[in-house]
Amino acid sequence: MGKQGIDIINSLKQKWIGYQLLADVILAAAYALFAIAILHWLLPISGWWSVFIFVIVGCVLLYLHRPWQITSLTVAAFLNQHYPILEESAELAIKPPDELNLLQRLQLSKVDSALSGIPALPKQFTIHLKRALLLVIVAVIVFITANKFAHHSYVSNSLFSNNQQQKASPPEKVLPQIDAVDLTITPPAYTGKPKRSQDKFTLLAEDGSTVTWEISTNIALKQISLVFNDNERVPLKPNTDHTKWVVQKNINKPSFYQVDIDGKLSDLYQIEIIKDNAPQIRVKTPKQYTYIDAGETSKVMLNTTLTDDYGVSNAMIYATVAKGSGEAVKFKEYKIGFGDSFAAHKPQYELQHLFDLPKLDMEPGDELYFYIEATDNHQQKTRTDVYTVSIQDTAALLSMNGLVSGGNIKPEYFRSQRQIIMDTEQLLKQKDSLNKDNFNSTCNNIGMDQKLLRLRYGKFLGEEDESNVGGLGENTELNKIENFNNAAMLFDAITDKHDNAEDATFLEPAIKAQLKATLTEMWNAELRLRLYKPLEALPFEYKALRLLKDLQQKSRSYVAKTAYNPSPIKLEKRLTGDLSKITQPVNKDNIKAKADQFETLKTAIQLLEQIKTTRLYSNNDKHVLQLAKQQLSVKASAQPGIYLPAVNAINRILSATNPQLQDIDLVEHSIQKTLPISAQLPQSNSAKPDMGLAQHYYQNIKNNR
Amino acid sequence: MSWNSIVILICIALAAFGAYREYAREIRSYLTWRILAILIAATILACLILPISYPGNTIQTTGKHKILLTQGFDKDSLQAEKSDSIYTLDRSVLQQYPKAMFINDASIFSDNLSLDIFGFGLNKEELNQLVGHHIIFHPSPIPYGFIAANWTDQLKVGEVFEVQIKYKNTLAKACKIVLKGLNTTLDSAEISANTNSDLTLKSTPKNIGKAVYTLLVITNKDTLEQEQLPVIINPIKPLKVLILSASPDFETKFLKIWLSQNGYGVASRSTITKGKYSLEYINMAKPDLTHLSAAVLEKFDVLIGDLSLLKGLPVTENAALQQQVQKGMGIIIRADSSGKASSWLQRYFLVTSTSGKQTISTTLNIQGKGKTAKLNLDPAYINAHTNTQTLVTDEHNHIAAAAALFGAGRLVFTTISNSHNWLLNGNNSDYYLLWSSLINKAVRKEPITENWAVKGDLPVPNKPTRIVIENTSIINSIKINQSSVYPSQNPAVPFEVLATYWPNALGWQQSISNNGTPYWWYVWRNNAWKSLTAANKLNTTNQYVQEHKGTTIVTKQIRQKNWVLVPKIYFFILFLMAMTFLWAESKFLAR
């Protein structure tokens, strides 16, 4: 029996905890619903916030109620409080039976039977839950209503935007004979847009669209035509009973038109054009100037985005590789396609290309220039700026070229031959004072100089370089172990490179021949010098020098003198300062001030201001307004969206006997927009018509002073 | 027994009773004081009840006392007045206050009248009819709206249209003032709540001829007021300009091109060598310019010349030039490196050159026209002088151009020598602005034969409008809207006549004298510029009352011997003091 009591209390405890938890969770949900309903109504926030609020409120409630702190003792105390039948002894059932004394045991048996009489679910346990449920129901109702309101405001918003759209295209006035109109706009192929039709005359079409007007009339008519820009008339073709009229026209510029039914003109309808933009190319990488340092991978990633309003049909990379420097620079061009195919003609492409520079035959010091050209469906082309990628040349960086030779060194070709002659003459003079060995060695040295000079000139003729004839000893590069198997280098070292095209092409044949003769003389001079016969060598040296001088002269060009015969000076008139016979320059000009092209509009404004008060105008005035209308029509054909309402208004003014104020205002506004700002010009003030009083006054003051 | 004696007797009885009671009290301190207080209290009680007066002088108006109601009067302020005779000159007042008597003419009042004017007051004409009456003005406060407004009603092409207004905003909201012309917003300004603001709205008109601009006052989306601003934009008459230069230079060249392209007559003479000139005539006849004479100079409105050249003119030419300037021709003198020789041309313009300095790049401030873009100026400026008017200053407030009067003509002196750089930079507007203002200042005034003006209040239908015409010849009749009007000659000024016209239609009215060009003026609707009219009337009436104050008091008021009542408040204060003493004594002092 004792166990029974404990079981009942334990099960009650579990139920209590369970219901308490449930009540807290539901309460938290209710609060979260309330909060989100209000917040959602006030601010545009997402529904996920409700979860956050739910968790927070739930935690707070649980912390306040602490259902996990309910123990069997609390349950017993609760039972004691609410069920007098237990005689304040419910906790006896929890105590272990062996701790009980006799009296308690007796009481326990009583309690046990009483406990079994207690309802399985006391009212007090569920009361929180019931309240929470009630609150949740209210919260749900509030949430739904709030949501509905929010929806209402959204709906009214969308209604508003609809109104705006309607405002943009005011209802058209159509001639009464027209029963229905069906405009079929066939956009050009490049847009990739399907055919569409509309029942309004106002047109918004892609550039190059074909528009078909199909006008059905309620009575048979003689003639319908469309009048474009007040001058171009396009007649419509009728069907057999003259109630259905059709015409087709290609639209490629903004303008306006009217429907002319048997001489009666309709309102003006505007034609607006959606122009096709050229494709746009955005290069994300590389930067405009990319510099690849030594050690960096010589690969450049090109990342680009192509966009067009209808579709991109092709894109290419145009790359140029520049090799060498100075005059020896060589260019090589490449045309590289992107891997993607443009068959889909998508409006946007994300494209990549990897430039592998060595594959493009690029070496250090070389530069790569490239640009991208994209073509859209309408064959409009765009190209980017030129991007540059260059690889650093380490050899150039290490050379001391610029640093060592500070100035611009002039070639010493001609001086050298002279030097040799002078040296030879000097040697001959000193012949007596020198011993034989000394003499011979000096003579040989001069011969060496002569040889070097000859070799230097020989280069111009593409003669072979004799410096390394007879061995590879000097070529240190080739002596290195790693180059032993380098066939290219070996060939380079031992082959004879005759008549290098690079060296020989600069000179004319005649000069070449003379240069060869010079070299022969040098050969001869060297021969004599090497044989220690400076005296014999001297004539050859002189000959060589003469030939060289000759060459030098030949490179000069000759310009003949032009003939000028100064007039003879009259000495008797010189320095007298007599200017009597000099005529003065007199210019006379008549520059007509440019006719004001806005004159008619300005007069029209004056007239409109007058009509505003009188509301009447004469036939003469009508002519002025018609002229103004012509000017506005020209404007309207270029910008129908802005000026067409004014042309319509001026038409209404011209046709009505009693013009409307709002029409006049509209026309005035447009004319004001058209007129240029008048520039400041000097002008005179007017003197008062005072019968000479001021003049008289001034004279009197002057006289009395 | 009379009321007076009853009061006195009761008071004596009261005093006696009180004195006895004090005397009979046991505590004897302050007895004398207490009894004194009782006696005073009783006496003063009697004084409070009885009217006490003394003989004195009062000012009394003689004659009859009448009330004149004008627009804007307050009904409540009338209640205090005895409405024996209330008059009005305005029919709209009659509708508000039907008891008033409507009169057409204020002159029906007999002389020596004391007249109370309520409301905004009267205009000058009406006030002039009241001369000889004593006027007491009870002004009403001006309601919100325009208190003052002025605008350039006659313009020339290229000039700026300016409206200057004073607006009283009594509302708790800010309002926006918008200038509209040809249905386009040209300029706008905001006036914050509860302020009086002065502001200027500007725009350069693009149209020519007559136009009516509007001034709108808008709060939120409500238009509070809408007023018309009639304006006439006149075309420009090309001038004749003579340019003399010591050597051919670009400044002259560009000036020549600009002026001639706009149809102006330009003659230019630049010295090539001594006695030899390069002459150029554009849009005009070919007068001989090698020698300047009065006859030649008379043909030109303005002369633009280099200082060194003008100084070096032969004596006869110099005299001719001086004579022409005195007669009204203007000279624009371009300063150059000329010697210090004194000349009538440079009497007021002394140039200080800051030597050693390079040219300075500075913005220019053209007086009344605003700032320009930067320009390189030579380091020289004109010294300020009392007889000159500054026209152009640089950013350091150094004078770069100034003007002085010389007879009927003007001398304009400028140190600016390379303004054509603006043109080269594509900045045409600053160049045009500078030279327009310089030439405008110097140019010979165009003689006209006729000058019209509408005087007094805003012309409205069915009210007299006064038109003043100045003419070189005597006018016998003018035509306004095809009907003849016969003006009266101003007895003091021989060339001025005055016409009065009662317009019956709104809008533009055409007036023509015997042979002149038509003059257009505007008639507003009856309630246009309401607050402005009210403010004007208030000012006029106040001024009139101020001016006629002295005379009216002397002539209309008489001093009289009279019994003057002593104000009861003094007695009451004494009574209160006595009673306070007695109370305080019984409460605090009695021990």
HADDOCK unambig.tbl for C-alpha pairs under 7 A between the chains (distance, minus, plus):
assign (segid A and resid 584 and name CA) (segid B and resid 276 and name CA) 6.09 0.50 0.50
assign (segid A and resid 584 and name CA) (segid B and resid 277 and name CA) 5.87 0.50 0.50
assign (segid A and resid 584 and name CA) (segid B and resid 278 and name CA) 5.89 0.50 0.50
assign (segid A and resid 585 and name CA) (segid B and resid 278 and name CA) 5.01 0.50 0.50
assign (segid A and resid 585 and name CA) (segid B and resid 279 and name CA) 6.18 0.50 0.50
assign (segid A and resid 586 and name CA) (segid B and resid 278 and name CA) 6.06 0.50 0.50
assign (segid A and resid 586 and name CA) (segid B and resid 279 and name CA) 4.62 0.50 0.50
assign (segid A and resid 586 and name CA) (segid B and resid 280 and name CA) 5.61 0.50 0.50
assign (segid A and resid 587 and name CA) (segid B and resid 279 and name CA) 6.19 0.50 0.50
assign (segid A and resid 587 and name CA) (segid B and resid 280 and name CA) 4.54 0.50 0.50
assign (segid A and resid 587 and name CA) (segid B and resid 281 and name CA) 6.14 0.50 0.50
assign (segid A and resid 588 and name CA) (segid B and resid 280 and name CA) 5.74 0.50 0.50
assign (segid A and resid 588 and name CA) (segid B and resid 281 and name CA) 4.70 0.50 0.50
assign (segid A and resid 588 and name CA) (segid B and resid 282 and name CA) 5.78 0.50 0.50
assign (segid A and resid 589 and name CA) (segid B and resid 281 and name CA) 6.15 0.50 0.50
assign (segid A and resid 589 and name CA) (segid B and resid 282 and name CA) 4.62 0.50 0.50
assign (segid A and resid 589 and name CA) (segid B and resid 283 and name CA) 6.29 0.50 0.50
assign (segid A and resid 590 and name CA) (segid B and resid 282 and name CA) 5.35 0.50 0.50
assign (segid A and resid 590 and name CA) (segid B and resid 283 and name CA) 4.52 0.50 0.50
assign (segid A and resid 591 and name CA) (segid B and resid 260 and name CA) 6.40 0.50 0.50
assign (segid A and resid 591 and name CA) (segid B and resid 261 and name CA) 6.20 0.50 0.50
assign (segid A and resid 591 and name CA) (segid B and resid 263 and name CA) 6.68 0.50 0.50
assign (segid A and resid 591 and name CA) (segid B and resid 282 and name CA) 6.80 0.50 0.50
assign (segid A and resid 591 and name CA) (segid B and resid 283 and name CA) 6.12 0.50 0.50
assign (segid A and resid 592 and name CA) (segid B and resid 263 and name CA) 5.99 0.50 0.50
assign (segid A and resid 593 and name CA) (segid B and resid 261 and name CA) 5.49 0.50 0.50
assign (segid A and resid 593 and name CA) (segid B and resid 262 and name CA) 4.94 0.50 0.50
assign (segid A and resid 593 and name CA) (segid B and resid 263 and name CA) 4.60 0.50 0.50
assign (segid A and resid 602 and name CA) (segid B and resid 207 and name CA) 5.39 0.50 0.50
assign (segid A and resid 602 and name CA) (segid B and resid 208 and name CA) 6.16 0.50 0.50
assign (segid A and resid 606 and name CA) (segid B and resid 209 and name CA) 5.96 0.50 0.50
assign (segid A and resid 606 and name CA) (segid B and resid 210 and name CA) 6.14 0.50 0.50
assign (segid A and resid 606 and name CA) (segid B and resid 211 and name CA) 6.77 0.50 0.50
assign (segid A and resid 609 and name CA) (segid B and resid 211 and name CA) 6.02 0.50 0.50
assign (segid A and resid 613 and name CA) (segid B and resid 507 and name CA) 6.68 0.50 0.50
assign (segid A and resid 665 and name CA) (segid B and resid 182 and name CA) 6.76 0.50 0.50
assign (segid A and resid 665 and name CA) (segid B and resid 183 and name CA) 5.49 0.50 0.50
assign (segid A and resid 668 and name CA) (segid B and resid 182 and name CA) 5.17 0.50 0.50
assign (segid A and resid 668 and name CA) (segid B and resid 183 and name CA) 6.41 0.50 0.50
assign (segid A and resid 669 and name CA) (segid B and resid 182 and name CA) 5.66 0.50 0.50
assign (segid A and resid 669 and name CA) (segid B and resid 183 and name CA) 5.26 0.50 0.50
assign (segid A and resid 669 and name CA) (segid B and resid 184 and name CA) 5.69 0.50 0.50
assign (segid A and resid 672 and name CA) (segid B and resid 182 and name CA) 6.65 0.50 0.50
assign (segid A and resid 675 and name CA) (segid B and resid 206 and name CA) 6.29 0.50 0.50
assign (segid A and resid 676 and name CA) (segid B and resid 206 and name CA) 6.64 0.50 0.50
assign (segid A and resid 677 and name CA) (segid B and resid 206 and name CA) 5.50 0.50 0.50
assign (segid A and resid 678 and name CA) (segid B and resid 157 and name CA) 6.65 0.50 0.50
assign (segid A and resid 678 and name CA) (segid B and resid 158 and name CA) 5.00 0.50 0.50
assign (segid A and resid 678 and name CA) (segid B and resid 206 and name CA) 5.66 0.50 0.50
assign (segid A and resid 679 and name CA) (segid B and resid 158 and name CA) 5.11 0.50 0.50
assign (segid A and resid 680 and name CA) (segid B and resid 158 and name CA) 4.40 0.50 0.50
assign (segid A and resid 680 and name CA) (segid B and resid 159 and name CA) 6.51 0.50 0.50
assign (segid A and resid 680 and name CA) (segid B and resid 432 and name CA) 5.83 0.50 0.50
assign (segid A and resid 680 and name CA) (segid B and resid 433 and name CA) 6.07 0.50 0.50
assign (segid A and resid 680 and name CA) (segid B and resid 436 and name CA) 6.61 0.50 0.50
assign (segid A and resid 681 and name CA) (segid B and resid 158 and name CA) 6.41 0.50 0.50
assign (segid A and resid 681 and name CA) (segid B and resid 432 and name CA) 6.60 0.50 0.50
assign (segid A and resid 681 and name CA) (segid B and resid 436 and name CA) 5.41 0.50 0.50
assign (segid A and resid 682 and name CA) (segid B and resid 436 and name CA) 4.23 0.50 0.50
assign (segid A and resid 682 and name CA) (segid B and resid 437 and name CA) 6.93 0.50 0.50
assign (segid A and resid 682 and name CA) (segid B and resid 439 and name CA) 5.86 0.50 0.50
assign (segid A and resid 682 and name CA) (segid B and resid 440 and name CA) 5.44 0.50 0.50
assign (segid A and resid 683 and name CA) (segid B and resid 236 and name CA) 6.44 0.50 0.50
assign (segid A and resid 683 and name CA) (segid B and resid 237 and name CA) 6.85 0.50 0.50
assign (segid A and resid 683 and name CA) (segid B and resid 239 and name CA) 6.92 0.50 0.50
assign (segid A and resid 683 and name CA) (segid B and resid 440 and name CA) 5.64 0.50 0.50
assign (segid A and resid 684 and name CA) (segid B and resid 440 and name CA) 5.94 0.50 0.50
assign (segid A and resid 684 and name CA) (segid B and resid 443 and name CA) 5.85 0.50 0.50
assign (segid A and resid 684 and name CA) (segid B and resid 444 and name CA) 6.66 0.50 0.50
assign (segid A and resid 684 and name CA) (segid B and resid 445 and name CA) 5.77 0.50 0.50
assign (segid A and resid 684 and name CA) (segid B and resid 446 and name CA) 6.19 0.50 0.50
assign (segid A and resid 685 and name CA) (segid B and resid 445 and name CA) 5.25 0.50 0.50
assign (segid A and resid 685 and name CA) (segid B and resid 446 and name CA) 6.06 0.50 0.50
assign (segid A and resid 686 and name CA) (segid B and resid 445 and name CA) 5.13 0.50 0.50
assign (segid A and resid 686 and name CA) (segid B and resid 446 and name CA) 4.50 0.50 0.50
assign (segid A and resid 686 and name CA) (segid B and resid 447 and name CA) 5.78 0.50 0.50
assign (segid A and resid 686 and name CA) (segid B and resid 448 and name CA) 6.29 0.50 0.50
assign (segid A and resid 687 and name CA) (segid B and resid 445 and name CA) 5.29 0.50 0.50
assign (segid A and resid 687 and name CA) (segid B and resid 446 and name CA) 5.70 0.50 0.50
assign (segid A and resid 687 and name CA) (segid B and resid 447 and name CA) 5.06 0.50 0.50
assign (segid A and resid 687 and name CA) (segid B and resid 448 and name CA) 6.34 0.50 0.50
assign (segid A and resid 688 and name CA) (segid B and resid 448 and name CA) 6.74 0.50 0.50
assign (segid A and resid 689 and name CA) (segid B and resid 448 and name CA) 5.86 0.50 0.50
assign (segid A and resid 689 and name CA) (segid B and resid 449 and name CA) 5.34 0.50 0.50
assign (segid A and resid 689 and name CA) (segid B and resid 450 and name CA) 5.94 0.50 0.50
assign (segid A and resid 689 and name CA) (segid B and resid 451 and name CA) 6.84 0.50 0.50
assign (segid A and resid 689 and name CA) (segid B and resid 470 and name CA) 6.16 0.50 0.50
assign (segid A and resid 689 and name CA) (segid B and resid 471 and name CA) 5.51 0.50 0.50
assign (segid A and resid 689 and name CA) (segid B and resid 472 and name CA) 5.27 0.50 0.50
assign (segid A and resid 690 and name CA) (segid B and resid 472 and name CA) 6.24 0.50 0.50
assign (segid A and resid 690 and name CA) (segid B and resid 495 and name CA) 6.14 0.50 0.50
assign (segid A and resid 691 and name CA) (segid B and resid 472 and name CA) 5.14 0.50 0.50
assign (segid A and resid 691 and name CA) (segid B and resid 495 and name CA) 6.65 0.50 0.50
